[in-house]
């Protein structure tokens, strides 16, 4: 009987571990690679020039779509990570997908925004910019 309890606990623990490990894994369509930084991009095998251009394009999309903040502090209170836009103001730092054999055209641009649950705890919500 004790062995069955141990086995059942192990199976439940493995199930919860697998659920938490895979539930927040962002996926790109059409065999793209998900990234947010220059080092992420280069780790997937893209050249530094393509990475830089893709990041600039993704930032331009987010700077147009997401609301701007006046200061870095205001931006980081609302979003998980921010950058200063060339036109002024601060915008959330984007993450995006890039296809291996394509040019530096990012697809599926996203950013993380904070929201509160009913117990006033901060949680992140992924906002997709199309």
Secondary structure, 3 states (H helix, E strand, C coil): CHHHHHHHHHHHHHHHHHHHHHCCCCCCCCCEEEECCHHHHHHCCCCHHHHHHHHHHHHHHHHHHCCCECCHHHHHHHECCEEECCCCCEEECCEEEEECCCCCCCEEEEEEEEEECCCCCEEEEEEEEC
